[in-house]
Amino acid sequence: MRNVRVIVVAVCLFVVPLVLAVTLEMTTNPSPGAGEVVVTGVVNPSGQLVTDDGKAFYVEEDDAGKALVALNGKKVQVKGVVTGKEDEKIITVKSFRETT
């Protein structure tokens, strides 16, 4: 009976927190490449990246996003991660370059 108690305590102290930590990590950090895209479009005055076929992406307002939005009216190629719903997609910019 004592061995069973030791095993139960060990599982509660070590295994359960490990499983919870791994589960939390998987839900908060998607696997590498998940949602990554390369998008070519024009930056509009509303701070969106609009593709030739009319898809619009709001640009995340971090440092890279602010630098991208500063290219208002320019055609750019953006590599980033897309989140949000179909009508409210947000792109977090990883890198970008101006194109012609």
N, C-alpha and C positions, 0 to 999 in steps of 0.2 A: 504494500500500500504506500509506503514511503517513496518508493521509486516512481510511482504514478504521480504523486504530488510534485516531485522534483521535475518531472517531465512537463507537467502542466505549467508550473511556474516558469520554466525555461522557455516554453512556447509563448507564454504571455509576455515575458520580458524581452525576447529577442525576435521571434518570428513575426508576431503580429505587428510590431512597429516597422519592421522591414517591409512587410507586404503593404502596409499603409503608405510608407514613403515611396515605394516603387509605383504604386497606383497613382498617387498624387503627382509624381514627376511625369508620368505618361499622360495625364490629363491636362497638365499645364504647359508642357513643352512638346509640341508635335514633333514627329520624327523629321530628321533633316530632309529638306526638299519639299515638305508638305506645304502646299499652297504657293510655292515659288513659281514665279512667272517672269517672262520677258515681254514687256508691253511697249509698243511704239505708238506714239500719239502726240497730240499738241496740248500744251498746258494752257488752260483757259483762265480768264480773269477771276473765276470763282475758286481757283485753287484745285481744279480737277485735271486729271489726265484723261483726254478723250481720244479714243482710237479712230481710225478711218471708218470703221463700221458703226461708230456711234456709241460704243461702250464707254461709260464714264467711271473713273475711279477717283474717290476722294484721296488726297495725299495726306498721310500721317504728318502731324505738325511737329516732328522732331527736327534736328539740325539738318539732316539730309533732305527731308521733305521741304523745309523752308528754302534750301538752296535750289531745289528743283522748281518750286513755285515761282522763284525769282526769274525763271526763264519764261515768263508769261508770253504766249504767242509763238514760242519756238517749238519745233518738232524734236522730240527726244526719244531715246530708247532707255527704258527703265527696267532694272532687275530688282525684284522685291517679293514680298510675301503679301498675299491677298487674304483679307478677312472680311467678315460682314455678310449681309444678305445680298441677294441678287440686285436689288434696287439701291443698296447703300454699301457698295464695295469700297473698302479702304485698302490702299496699298502702302505698305511700310517699305520705304526705299532702302535698298542695300547698295545700289550703285546706279549711275545714269550717265549718259553722254548725249550731247546734242548731235542730231543727224541732219541730213539735207533732204 
